[in-house]
Amino acid sequence: MADKTTFTKEEWTLLLKSPMIAGMAITAADPSGLWGLLKESFAGGAALTRVATDANANSLVKAVVADFSASEGRSAARDGLKAEFAGGKPADIKTKSIDSLRLVSSLLAAKAPGDAAAFKGWLRQISQSTAEAATEGGSLFGGGVQVSDAEKATLGEISNALGV
């Protein structure tokens, strides 16, 4: 099974960023205000927490989560995200996110084919959880839809980019 030593530093940083990128693509597809942003951000964090306690989780997924849990891993991911997405408009962030997920898919196919399906499925699940985290198009008092048309379309793009 693949682990951190399987990848270059840049490749590993891409894998570290990938869970956040999977959520960012959805958030950028249909920005939903402060409360929606917070709910969608928490959905991604919850996915990381679930893996940390799941004995059946894929070993590469667990390795990424474990490294992200360390200060050095979080810093690498944060700095990489800043460099890639700083100052971007939502449409640009969504496009770059999809492109990054396509790179993750290619990287996994080349260097971790035994872990690729589980890792890509995990990223797709993060995107789905993010899309379902906040109601779109409503008001503070209700209304709206659970997953907007823009988010549904982006989930399709993510699935295509990941090949799932």
VEXVOFI-891686 format. One record per atom (N, C-alpha, C): residue number from 0; atom name; z, y, x. Coordinates in nm, 2 decimals. Atoms other than C-alpha are relative to their C-alpha. Example, Ala and Ser with C-alpha at 12.3 -4.5 7.8 and 13.67 -1.06 7.14 Angstrom:
ATOM pos site      z      y      x
ATOM   0    N   0.00  -0.12   0.09
ATOM   0   CA   0.78  -0.45   1.23
ATOM   0    C   0.00   0.12   0.09
ATOM   1    N   0.00  -0.11  -0.09
ATOM   1   CA   0.71  -0.11   1.37
ATOM   1    C   0.08   0.11  -0.08
//
This chain:
ATOM pos site      z      y      x
ATOM   0    N   0.00  -0.12   0.08
ATOM   0   CA   0.00   0.00   0.00
ATOM   0    C   0.00   0.13   0.09
ATOM   1    N   0.01  -0.13  -0.07
ATOM   1   CA  -0.07   0.36   0.11
ATOM   1    C   0.13   0.07   0.00
ATOM   2    N  -0.12  -0.09  -0.01
ATOM   2   CA   0.20   0.60   0.22
ATOM   2    C  -0.04   0.12   0.08
ATOM   3    N   0.03  -0.12  -0.07
ATOM   3   CA   0.22   0.93   0.40
ATOM   3    C  -0.08  -0.02   0.13
ATOM   4    N   0.07   0.03  -0.12
ATOM   4   CA   0.10   0.78   0.72
ATOM   4    C  -0.15  -0.03  -0.01
ATOM   5    N   0.14   0.04   0.03
ATOM   5   CA  -0.23   0.68   0.56
ATOM   5    C  -0.09   0.13   0.00
ATOM   6    N   0.08  -0.12   0.02
ATOM   6   CA  -0.33   1.05   0.52
ATOM   6    C   0.03   0.10   0.11
ATOM   7    N  -0.02  -0.11  -0.09
ATOM   7   CA  -0.38   1.35   0.74
ATOM   7    C   0.10   0.10  -0.06
ATOM   8    N  -0.09  -0.09   0.05
ATOM   8   CA  -0.14   1.64   0.70
ATOM   8    C  -0.06   0.08  -0.12
ATOM   9    N   0.07  -0.07   0.10
ATOM   9   CA  -0.40   1.83   0.49
ATOM   9    C  -0.02  -0.08  -0.13
ATOM  10    N   0.02   0.09   0.11
ATOM  10   CA  -0.47   1.53   0.27
ATOM  10    C   0.13  -0.02  -0.07
ATOM  11    N  -0.13   0.02   0.06
ATOM  11   CA  -0.10   1.47   0.21
ATOM  11    C   0.04   0.12  -0.08
ATOM  12    N  -0.03  -0.12   0.08
ATOM  12   CA  -0.05   1.83   0.11
ATOM  12    C  -0.08   0.01  -0.13
ATOM  13    N   0.08   0.00   0.12
ATOM  13   CA  -0.33   1.79  -0.14
ATOM  13    C   0.07  -0.09  -0.10
ATOM  14    N  -0.07   0.09   0.09
ATOM  14   CA  -0.15   1.49  -0.29
ATOM  14    C   0.13   0.06  -0.05
ATOM  15    N  -0.13  -0.07   0.04
ATOM  15   CA   0.18   1.69  -0.29
ATOM  15    C  -0.03   0.10  -0.11
ATOM  16    N   0.03  -0.11   0.10
ATOM  16   CA   0.01   1.97  -0.48
ATOM  16    C  -0.05  -0.06  -0.13
ATOM  17    N   0.08   0.06   0.11
ATOM  17   CA  -0.18   1.74  -0.72
ATOM  17    C   0.08   0.00  -0.13
ATOM  18    N  -0.07   0.00   0.13
ATOM  18   CA   0.10   1.70  -0.99
ATOM  18    C   0.00   0.14  -0.06
ATOM  19    N   0.00  -0.14   0.06
ATOM  19   CA   0.13   2.08  -1.02
ATOM  19    C  -0.14   0.05  -0.04
ATOM  20    N   0.13  -0.04   0.03
ATOM  20   CA  -0.24   2.13  -1.01
ATOM  20    C  -0.05  -0.06  -0.14
ATOM  21    N   0.04   0.06   0.13
ATOM  21   CA  -0.28   1.88  -1.30
ATOM  21    C   0.06   0.07  -0.12
ATOM  22    N  -0.06  -0.08   0.11
ATOM  22   CA  -0.04   2.09  -1.51
ATOM  22    C  -0.06   0.14   0.00
ATOM  23    N   0.06  -0.13  -0.01
ATOM  23   CA  -0.19   2.42  -1.39
ATOM  23    C  -0.13   0.01  -0.07
ATOM  24    N   0.13   0.00   0.07
ATOM  24   CA  -0.53   2.33  -1.52
ATOM  24    C   0.01   0.02  -0.15
ATOM  25    N  -0.03  -0.01   0.15
ATOM  25   CA  -0.39   2.29  -1.87
ATOM  25    C   0.05   0.14  -0.03
ATOM  26    N  -0.06  -0.13   0.03
ATOM  26   CA  -0.18   2.60  -1.86
ATOM  26    C  -0.11   0.11   0.01
ATOM  27    N   0.10  -0.11  -0.02
ATOM  27   CA  -0.48   2.81  -1.73
ATOM  27    C  -0.11  -0.01  -0.11
ATOM  28    N   0.11   0.02   0.10
ATOM  28   CA  -0.71   2.66  -2.00
ATOM  28    C   0.03   0.08  -0.12
ATOM  29    N  -0.04  -0.07   0.12
ATOM  29   CA  -0.51   2.83  -2.28
ATOM  29    C   0.14   0.06   0.02
ATOM  30    N  -0.13  -0.05  -0.03
ATOM  30   CA  -0.23   3.05  -2.15
ATOM  30    C   0.07   0.04  -0.13
ATOM  31    N  -0.07  -0.01   0.13
ATOM  31   CA   0.04   3.06  -2.42
ATOM  31    C   0.13   0.09   0.01
ATOM  32    N  -0.11  -0.09  -0.01
ATOM  32   CA   0.28   3.33  -2.32
ATOM  32    C   0.12  -0.05   0.08
ATOM  33    N  -0.12   0.03  -0.09
ATOM  33   CA   0.62   3.32  -2.14
ATOM  33    C   0.06  -0.13  -0.05
ATOM  34    N  -0.07   0.12   0.05
ATOM  34   CA   0.78   3.05  -2.36
ATOM  34    C  -0.09  -0.12   0.02
ATOM  35    N   0.10   0.11  -0.02
ATOM  35   CA   0.47   2.83  -2.35
ATOM  35    C  -0.01  -0.04   0.15
ATOM  36    N   0.01   0.03  -0.14
ATOM  36   CA   0.44   2.87  -1.98
ATOM  36    C   0.13  -0.07   0.06
ATOM  37    N  -0.13   0.07  -0.04
ATOM  37   CA   0.81   2.77  -1.93
ATOM  37    C   0.00  -0.14  -0.05
ATOM  38    N   0.00   0.13   0.05
ATOM  38   CA   0.77   2.47  -2.15
ATOM  38    C  -0.10  -0.09   0.07
ATOM  39    N   0.10   0.07  -0.07
ATOM  39   CA   0.46   2.36  -1.98
ATOM  39    C   0.04  -0.03   0.14
ATOM  40    N  -0.05   0.02  -0.13
ATOM  40   CA   0.61   2.41  -1.64
ATOM  40    C   0.11  -0.11   0.01
ATOM  41    N  -0.10   0.10   0.01
ATOM  41   CA   0.91   2.20  -1.74
ATOM  41    C  -0.05  -0.14  -0.02
ATOM  42    N   0.06   0.13   0.02
ATOM  42   CA   0.68   1.92  -1.85
ATOM  42    C  -0.04  -0.07   0.13
ATOM  43    N   0.03   0.05  -0.13
ATOM  43   CA   0.55   1.88  -1.50
ATOM  43    C   0.12  -0.04   0.08
ATOM  44    N  -0.13   0.04  -0.07
ATOM  44   CA   0.90   1.88  -1.35
ATOM  44    C   0.06  -0.12  -0.06
ATOM  45    N  -0.06   0.12   0.06
ATOM  45   CA   1.01   1.62  -1.60
ATOM  45    C  -0.08  -0.13   0.05
ATOM  46    N   0.08   0.12  -0.05
ATOM  46   CA   0.72   1.39  -1.48
ATOM  46    C   0.04  -0.04   0.14
ATOM  47    N  -0.05   0.04  -0.13
ATOM  47   CA   0.85   1.41  -1.13
ATOM  47    C   0.13  -0.06   0.00
ATOM  48    N  -0.13   0.05   0.02
ATOM  48   CA   1.20   1.34  -1.24
ATOM  48    C  -0.01  -0.15  -0.05
ATOM  49    N   0.01   0.14   0.06
ATOM  49   CA   1.09   1.03  -1.44
ATOM  49    C  -0.04  -0.10   0.11
ATOM  50    N   0.05   0.09  -0.10
ATOM  50   CA   0.91   0.88  -1.14
ATOM  50    C   0.11  -0.03   0.10
ATOM  51    N  -0.11   0.02  -0.09
ATOM  51   CA   1.21   0.93  -0.92
ATOM  51    C   0.10  -0.11  -0.04
ATOM  52    N  -0.09   0.10   0.05
ATOM  52   CA   1.41   0.70  -1.14
ATOM  52    C  -0.06  -0.12  -0.06
ATOM  53    N   0.08   0.12   0.05
ATOM  53   CA   1.14   0.45  -1.24
ATOM  53    C  -0.02  -0.10   0.10
ATOM  54    N   0.02   0.11  -0.10
ATOM  54   CA   1.17   0.13  -1.05
ATOM  54    C  -0.14  -0.06   0.00
ATOM  55    N   0.13   0.06   0.01
ATOM  55   CA   0.83   0.02  -1.16
ATOM  55    C  -0.12   0.10   0.03
ATOM  56    N   0.10  -0.10  -0.04
ATOM  56   CA   0.65   0.34  -1.05
ATOM  56    C  -0.08  -0.04   0.12
ATOM  57    N   0.08   0.02  -0.11
ATOM  57   CA   0.36   0.31  -0.81
ATOM  57    C   0.06   0.05   0.13
ATOM  58    N  -0.06  -0.03  -0.13
ATOM  58   CA   0.47   0.32  -0.44
ATOM  58    C  -0.05   0.13   0.05
ATOM  59    N   0.06  -0.13  -0.05
ATOM  59   CA   0.23   0.61  -0.35
ATOM  59    C   0.05   0.11  -0.08
ATOM  60    N  -0.05  -0.10   0.09
ATOM  60   CA   0.34   0.81  -0.65
ATOM  60    C   0.15   0.03   0.04
ATOM  61    N  -0.14  -0.02  -0.04
ATOM  61   CA   0.70   0.75  -0.55
ATOM  61    C   0.02   0.07   0.13
ATOM  62    N   0.00  -0.06  -0.13
ATOM  62   CA   0.63   0.85  -0.19
ATOM  62    C  -0.03   0.15  -0.01
ATOM  63    N   0.03  -0.14   0.02
ATOM  63   CA   0.48   1.18  -0.31
ATOM  63    C   0.12   0.07  -0.06
ATOM  64    N  -0.12  -0.06   0.07
ATOM  64   CA   0.77   1.25  -0.54
ATOM  64    C   0.12   0.01   0.10
ATOM  65    N  -0.11   0.00  -0.10
ATOM  65   CA   1.02   1.16  -0.26
ATOM  65    C  -0.02   0.11   0.10
ATOM  66    N   0.03  -0.10  -0.09
ATOM  66   CA   0.85   1.39  -0.02
ATOM  66    C   0.01   0.14  -0.06
ATOM  67    N  -0.01  -0.13   0.07
ATOM  67   CA   0.82   1.67  -0.28
ATOM  67    C   0.15   0.04  -0.02
ATOM  68    N  -0.14  -0.02   0.02
ATOM  68   CA   1.20   1.63  -0.33
ATOM  68    C   0.07   0.06   0.12
ATOM  69    N  -0.06  -0.06  -0.12
ATOM  69   CA   1.26   1.73   0.03
ATOM  69    C  -0.05   0.14   0.02
ATOM  70    N   0.03  -0.14  -0.02
ATOM  70   CA   1.25   2.10   0.13
ATOM  70    C  -0.14   0.02   0.07
ATOM  71    N   0.13  -0.01  -0.07
ATOM  71   CA   0.96   2.05   0.37
ATOM  71    C  -0.12  -0.03  -0.09
ATOM  72    N   0.11   0.04   0.09
ATOM  72   CA   0.74   1.88   0.11
ATOM  72    C  -0.02   0.11  -0.11
ATOM  73    N   0.02  -0.11   0.10
ATOM  73   CA   0.81   2.15  -0.15
ATOM  73    C  -0.06   0.12   0.06
ATOM  74    N   0.06  -0.12  -0.07
ATOM  74   CA   0.73   2.42   0.10
ATOM  74    C  -0.15  -0.02   0.02
ATOM  75    N   0.15   0.03  -0.03
ATOM  75   CA   0.40   2.25   0.20
ATOM  75    C  -0.08   0.02  -0.13
ATOM  76    N   0.07  -0.01   0.13
ATOM  76   CA   0.31   2.22  -0.17
ATOM  76    C  -0.01   0.15  -0.05
ATOM  77    N   0.00  -0.14   0.05
ATOM  77   CA   0.41   2.57  -0.26
ATOM  77    C  -0.09   0.09   0.08
ATOM  78    N   0.08  -0.08  -0.09
ATOM  78   CA   0.24   2.73   0.04
ATOM  78    C  -0.15  -0.03  -0.02
ATOM  79    N   0.14   0.04   0.03
ATOM  79   CA  -0.08   2.53  -0.03
ATOM  79    C  -0.05   0.06  -0.14
ATOM  80    N   0.04  -0.06   0.13
ATOM  80   CA  -0.08   2.64  -0.40
ATOM  80    C  -0.02   0.15   0.01
ATOM  81    N   0.02  -0.14  -0.02
ATOM  81   CA  -0.03   3.00  -0.30
ATOM  81    C  -0.13   0.04   0.07
ATOM  82    N   0.13  -0.03  -0.08
ATOM  82   CA  -0.32   2.99  -0.05
ATOM  82    C  -0.12  -0.03  -0.09
ATOM  83    N   0.12   0.04   0.08
ATOM  83   CA  -0.55   2.82  -0.30
ATOM  83    C  -0.01   0.09  -0.13
ATOM  84    N   0.01  -0.05   0.14
ATOM  84   CA  -0.46   3.00  -0.63
ATOM  84    C   0.05   0.15  -0.01
ATOM  85    N  -0.05  -0.13   0.01
ATOM  85   CA  -0.31   3.34  -0.54
ATOM  85    C  -0.10   0.10  -0.06
ATOM  86    N   0.08  -0.11   0.06
ATOM  86   CA  -0.45   3.63  -0.75
ATOM  86    C  -0.11  -0.05  -0.09
ATOM  87    N   0.10   0.05   0.08
ATOM  87   CA  -0.67   3.40  -0.95
ATOM  87    C   0.01   0.03  -0.15
ATOM  88    N   0.00  -0.02   0.14
ATOM  88   CA  -0.76   3.46  -1.31
ATOM  88    C   0.00  -0.14  -0.06
ATOM  89    N  -0.02   0.13   0.05
ATOM  89   CA  -0.69   3.17  -1.55
ATOM  89    C  -0.13  -0.08   0.00
ATOM  90    N   0.13   0.08   0.00
ATOM  90   CA  -1.06   3.06  -1.57
ATOM  90    C  -0.03  -0.05   0.14
ATOM  91    N   0.02   0.05  -0.14
ATOM  91   CA  -1.08   3.05  -1.19
ATOM  91    C   0.10  -0.10   0.04
ATOM  92    N  -0.10   0.10  -0.03
ATOM  92   CA  -0.75   2.86  -1.17
ATOM  92    C  -0.04  -0.13  -0.06
ATOM  93    N   0.04   0.12   0.06
ATOM  93   CA  -0.87   2.61  -1.41
ATOM  93    C  -0.11  -0.07   0.07
ATOM  94    N   0.11   0.05  -0.07
ATOM  94   CA  -1.20   2.56  -1.23
ATOM  94    C   0.04  -0.06   0.14
ATOM  95    N  -0.05   0.05  -0.13
ATOM  95   CA  -1.03   2.53  -0.89
ATOM  95    C   0.09  -0.12  -0.01
ATOM  96    N  -0.08   0.12   0.02
ATOM  96   CA  -0.78   2.29  -1.03
ATOM  96    C  -0.08  -0.13  -0.03
ATOM  97    N   0.09   0.11   0.03
ATOM  97   CA  -1.05   2.06  -1.17
ATOM  97    C  -0.07  -0.05   0.13
ATOM  98    N   0.07   0.03  -0.13
ATOM  98   CA  -1.23   2.08  -0.83
ATOM  98    C   0.10  -0.07   0.09
ATOM  99    N  -0.11   0.06  -0.08
ATOM  99   CA  -0.90   1.99  -0.65
ATOM  99    C   0.03  -0.14  -0.05
ATOM 100    N  -0.03   0.14   0.05
ATOM 100   CA  -0.84   1.69  -0.88
ATOM 100    C  -0.12  -0.09   0.03
ATOM 101    N   0.11   0.08  -0.04
ATOM 101   CA  -1.19   1.57  -0.81
ATOM 101    C   0.01  -0.04   0.15
ATOM 102    N  -0.03   0.03  -0.14
ATOM 102   CA  -1.10   1.59  -0.43
ATOM 102    C   0.11  -0.11   0.01
ATOM 103    N  -0.11   0.10   0.00
ATOM 103   CA  -0.78   1.39  -0.50
ATOM 103    C  -0.06  -0.13  -0.04
ATOM 104    N   0.06   0.12   0.04
ATOM 104   CA  -0.98   1.13  -0.68
ATOM 104    C  -0.08  -0.07   0.11
ATOM 105    N   0.08   0.05  -0.11
ATOM 105   CA  -1.23   1.09  -0.39
ATOM 105    C   0.09  -0.04   0.12
ATOM 106    N  -0.10   0.03  -0.10
ATOM 106   CA  -0.94   1.09  -0.14
ATOM 106    C   0.06  -0.14  -0.02
ATOM 107    N  -0.07   0.13   0.04
ATOM 107   CA  -0.76   0.81  -0.32
ATOM 107    C  -0.10  -0.12   0.00
ATOM 108    N   0.10   0.10   0.00
ATOM 108   CA  -1.08   0.61  -0.36
ATOM 108    C  -0.03  -0.05   0.15
ATOM 109    N   0.03   0.03  -0.14
ATOM 109   CA  -1.14   0.63   0.02
ATOM 109    C   0.11  -0.06   0.07
ATOM 110    N  -0.12   0.04  -0.09
ATOM 110   CA  -0.79   0.59   0.16
ATOM 110    C   0.10  -0.08  -0.07
ATOM 111    N  -0.10   0.07   0.07
ATOM 111   CA  -0.58   0.43  -0.11
ATOM 111    C  -0.05  -0.07  -0.13
ATOM 112    N   0.06   0.06   0.12
ATOM 112   CA  -0.80   0.22  -0.34
ATOM 112    C   0.09  -0.08  -0.09
ATOM 113    N  -0.10   0.09   0.08
ATOM 113   CA  -0.51  -0.01  -0.44
ATOM 113    C   0.09   0.09  -0.08
ATOM 114    N  -0.09  -0.09   0.07
ATOM 114   CA  -0.31   0.29  -0.55
ATOM 114    C  -0.07   0.10  -0.09
ATOM 115    N   0.08  -0.11   0.06
ATOM 115   CA  -0.59   0.51  -0.69
ATOM 115    C   0.02   0.00  -0.15
ATOM 116    N   0.00   0.00   0.15
ATOM 116   CA  -0.58   0.40  -1.06
ATOM 116    C   0.14   0.04  -0.05
ATOM 117    N  -0.13  -0.03   0.04
ATOM 117   CA  -0.20   0.43  -1.09
ATOM 117    C   0.03   0.15   0.03
ATOM 118    N  -0.03  -0.14  -0.04
ATOM 118   CA  -0.19   0.77  -0.91
ATOM 118    C  -0.08   0.09  -0.10
ATOM 119    N   0.08  -0.08   0.08
ATOM 119   CA  -0.48   0.91  -1.11
ATOM 119    C   0.05   0.00  -0.15
ATOM 120    N  -0.06   0.01   0.14
ATOM 120   CA  -0.33   0.78  -1.44
ATOM 120    C   0.12   0.09  -0.01
ATOM 121    N  -0.12  -0.08   0.00
ATOM 121   CA   0.00   0.95  -1.35
ATOM 121    C  -0.04   0.15  -0.01
ATOM 122    N   0.05  -0.14   0.01
ATOM 122   CA  -0.19   1.29  -1.29
ATOM 122    C  -0.05   0.03  -0.14
ATOM 123    N   0.06  -0.02   0.13
ATOM 123   CA  -0.37   1.25  -1.62
ATOM 123    C   0.12   0.01  -0.10
ATOM 124    N  -0.12   0.00   0.09
ATOM 124   CA  -0.03   1.18  -1.79
ATOM 124    C   0.07   0.13   0.01
ATOM 125    N  -0.06  -0.13  -0.02
ATOM 125   CA   0.11   1.50  -1.64
ATOM 125    C  -0.08   0.10  -0.08
ATOM 126    N   0.08  -0.09   0.08
ATOM 126   CA  -0.18   1.69  -1.79
ATOM 126    C   0.02  -0.01  -0.15
ATOM 127    N  -0.02   0.03   0.14
ATOM 127   CA  -0.13   1.53  -2.13
ATOM 127    C   0.14   0.06  -0.04
ATOM 128    N  -0.13  -0.05   0.03
ATOM 128   CA   0.24   1.61  -2.12
ATOM 128    C   0.01   0.15   0.00
ATOM 129    N   0.00  -0.14  -0.01
ATOM 129   CA   0.18   1.96  -2.02
ATOM 129    C  -0.07   0.06  -0.13
ATOM 130    N   0.07  -0.05   0.11
ATOM 130   CA  -0.07   2.01  -2.30
ATOM 130    C   0.08  -0.01  -0.13
ATOM 131    N  -0.09   0.03   0.12
ATOM 131   CA   0.18   1.87  -2.56
ATOM 131    C   0.13   0.08   0.01
ATOM 132    N  -0.13  -0.06  -0.01
ATOM 132   CA   0.47   2.08  -2.43
ATOM 132    C   0.03   0.12  -0.08
ATOM 133    N  -0.02  -0.13   0.08
ATOM 133   CA   0.41   2.40  -2.62
ATOM 133    C  -0.11   0.01  -0.11
ATOM 134    N   0.09  -0.02   0.11
ATOM 134   CA   0.25   2.48  -2.95
ATOM 134    C  -0.09   0.12   0.04
ATOM 135    N   0.09  -0.10  -0.03
ATOM 135   CA  -0.06   2.69  -2.91
ATOM 135    C  -0.05   0.08  -0.12
ATOM 136    N   0.05  -0.08   0.10
ATOM 136   CA  -0.18   2.98  -3.12
ATOM 136    C   0.09   0.04  -0.12
ATOM 137    N  -0.10  -0.03   0.11
ATOM 137   CA   0.13   3.02  -3.34
ATOM 137    C   0.07   0.13   0.04
ATOM 138    N  -0.09  -0.11  -0.03
ATOM 138   CA   0.40   3.28  -3.34
ATOM 138    C   0.14  -0.06   0.04
ATOM 139    N  -0.14   0.04  -0.03
ATOM 139   CA   0.77   3.27  -3.24
ATOM 139    C   0.06  -0.08  -0.11
ATOM 140    N  -0.06   0.07   0.12
ATOM 140   CA   0.84   3.14  -3.59
ATOM 140    C  -0.08  -0.12  -0.05
ATOM 141    N   0.07   0.12   0.03
ATOM 141   CA   0.59   2.86  -3.60
ATOM 141    C  -0.15   0.02  -0.01
ATOM 142    N   0.15  -0.01   0.02
ATOM 142   CA   0.23   2.78  -3.68
ATOM 142    C  -0.06  -0.05   0.13
ATOM 143    N   0.07   0.04  -0.12
ATOM 143   CA  -0.03   2.69  -3.42
ATOM 143    C  -0.02  -0.15   0.00
ATOM 144    N   0.03   0.14  -0.02
ATOM 144   CA  -0.14   2.35  -3.29
ATOM 144    C   0.07  -0.05   0.12
ATOM 145    N  -0.07   0.06  -0.12
ATOM 145   CA   0.02   2.11  -3.05
ATOM 145    C  -0.09   0.00   0.12
ATOM 146    N   0.10   0.00  -0.11
ATOM 146   CA  -0.29   2.08  -2.83
ATOM 146    C  -0.12   0.08  -0.05
ATOM 147    N   0.11  -0.08   0.04
ATOM 147   CA  -0.55   2.35  -2.85
ATOM 147    C  -0.14  -0.06   0.04
ATOM 148    N   0.14   0.05  -0.03
ATOM 148   CA  -0.93   2.29  -2.84
ATOM 148    C  -0.03   0.02   0.15
ATOM 149    N   0.02  -0.02  -0.15
ATOM 149   CA  -0.94   2.45  -2.49
ATOM 149    C   0.08  -0.10   0.08
ATOM 150    N  -0.08   0.10  -0.08
ATOM 150   CA  -0.66   2.22  -2.37
ATOM 150    C  -0.07  -0.14  -0.02
ATOM 151    N   0.07   0.13   0.02
ATOM 151   CA  -0.84   1.91  -2.53
ATOM 151    C  -0.13   0.00   0.09
ATOM 152    N   0.12   0.00  -0.08
ATOM 152   CA  -1.16   2.01  -2.35
ATOM 152    C   0.04  -0.01   0.15
ATOM 153    N  -0.05   0.00  -0.14
ATOM 153   CA  -0.97   2.06  -2.02
ATOM 153    C   0.05  -0.14   0.03
ATOM 154    N  -0.05   0.13  -0.02
ATOM 154   CA  -0.80   1.72  -2.06
ATOM 154    C  -0.13  -0.09   0.02
ATOM 155    N   0.13   0.08  -0.03
ATOM 155   CA  -1.16   1.57  -2.08
ATOM 155    C  -0.05   0.03   0.13
ATOM 156    N   0.05  -0.03  -0.13
ATOM 156   CA  -1.26   1.76  -1.77
ATOM 156    C   0.09  -0.07   0.11
ATOM 157    N  -0.09   0.06  -0.09
ATOM 157   CA  -0.95   1.63  -1.59
ATOM 157    C  -0.03  -0.15   0.01
ATOM 158    N   0.03   0.15   0.00
ATOM 158   CA  -1.02   1.27  -1.70
ATOM 158    C  -0.13  -0.03   0.08
ATOM 159    N   0.13   0.02  -0.07
ATOM 159   CA  -1.38   1.31  -1.57
ATOM 159    C   0.02   0.02   0.15
ATOM 160    N  -0.02  -0.03  -0.14
ATOM 160   CA  -1.27   1.46  -1.24
ATOM 160    C   0.08  -0.11   0.07
ATOM 161    N  -0.08   0.11  -0.06
ATOM 161   CA  -1.02   1.18  -1.19
ATOM 161    C  -0.06  -0.14  -0.02
ATOM 162    N   0.07   0.13   0.03
ATOM 162   CA  -1.25   0.91  -1.32
ATOM 162    C   0.09  -0.10  -0.08
ATOM 163    N  -0.08   0.09   0.09
ATOM 163   CA  -1.00   0.78  -1.58
ATOM 163    C  -0.04   0.02  -0.14
//
